[in-house]
C-alpha cells in the first residue's frame, strides 16, 4: 500500500513523494491495533488535514468549537 504526495507543477498534477506503508494486511493490523511492536517510525509532514478531519469526525470538534467560541457579528 502506497501513499502519494501530489502537487501541481507547471499546471499539471505530479507525484512529488511516494511512501510504501506495507502490505494491506499489515496496514489493516496497524489500524486495528493488532500490530506488532514497530522497530522504526518515520514521521512525514503531510497528512495533517486528513488527521484533523478524522479527529473532527470522531469527537465532532466543529460543534465543540462552535459551542465555546461566540460568532462574530
N, C-alpha and C positions, 0 to 999 in steps of 0.2 A: 504494500500500500504506500502510495506516494502523496506528498503534499507539495503543491507548487505555489511559488510566489510569482504573480503575474503583474506586469506594469506596461504602460503604453510607452513605446519607444518609436519616435518618428511617426506617431499617429496609429501605430499598429500594436496589437497585444503581443507581448513577448514574455516567455518564461525567463525570469531572472534568477530564480533559485529553485532547487528541487531537493527534497529530503525523503529518504526511504525510511518509513516508520517500522517496517517489518511485515510479516505475513498477516493476512486478515485475521487469522486465529489469534496471533499474538496481540494485535490491536484490540480485538474483542475481549481478550483476557484482561488487558490493561484497563479497558473501560469498565469491565465488570468486577474490578478489584480482586481478580483471581491471579494477578501477576506474581511472578517470582521476583525476588529482590533484584533491583536494577543495579548493574555494575557501573554504568556510566550514564550521565544525564547531561545533555547539551541543550541549552536554552536559546531559542531564537527570538528575534524581535518582532515577529509578525504574529497575528492571531489574537491580538488584544481585543479587537472589536468583537470577534466571534465569542471569546470568553465572556466579555461583558454582556453580550446578548444571552448566553447560556445562564449566567447568574440572574439576569433580569427575569427570564422565563421561570427560573427555579423559585425565586422569592418575590417576584413581582416588584422589583426595585423601583420602577417608574411610579407605581401607586404609593409606595412608601415616601419617595421624594416629594410627590405632589401633596401628600398629607402634611409633611413637615415644612415645606417651603411655600410661602404665600405667593400668589400670582401677581405679577406687575400689572398695574392698571394704567 
